[in-house]
Amino acid sequence: MVQKIVDLFNEKGHSLYGGEAVTQMEHALQAATYARKNNASDALITASLLHDIGHLLHALPDDAPDFGVDDLHEELAALFLEKYFIKEVVEPAKLHVQAKRYLCFVDAGYYNTLSEPSRQSLALQGGIMNTEEAAEFEKFENYKEAVLLRTWDDLAKDPTMQTDPIEAFAPYIANTLK
């Protein structure tokens, strides 16, 4: 499974990441690098690496959001990840879109930190949470990890950032398989 994931990123990870100045691979590696630098668990490092793997699993064009299409990448990712990984990987990845909506609700300035493509996808993903949705989100066991992953996700859009290659993250992937 580790090699399959490495191969998937090497085959499909070189497309641009949703209107950002980085590729899918660069985005994933940057998010995982931030998790590692923050001494996250192996599971949260892996979740940070794989949170957007759903973008590599669907056949929609990169500009689908421009046409009002939400690719539901977090659901595709969760369906894939839950077959092979422990829940501490699956849940934060599954919740990272909801975490963006949540952060917009609990932090008035957060929305202004989002990139334009991220604001566009937010609108397609349900917009800013309301009080009831935020209370429901906080009931998820791994919601705090999803919020951490989301903060690294937002930072992982730097075209100049240097990271280790995906192979360097293989041990984290291997350590979190079922």
Secondary structure, DSSP 4 states (H G I P E B T S, - for coil): -HHHHHHHHHHHTTSB-TTSSSBHHHHHHHHHHHHHHTT--HHHHHHHHHTTTHHHH----TTGGGGT----HHHHHHHHHHHHB-HHHHHHHHHHHHHHHHHHHH-TTHHHHS-HHHHHHHHHTT-S--HHHHHHHTTSTTHHHHHHHHHHHHH---TT-----GGGGHHHHHHTB-
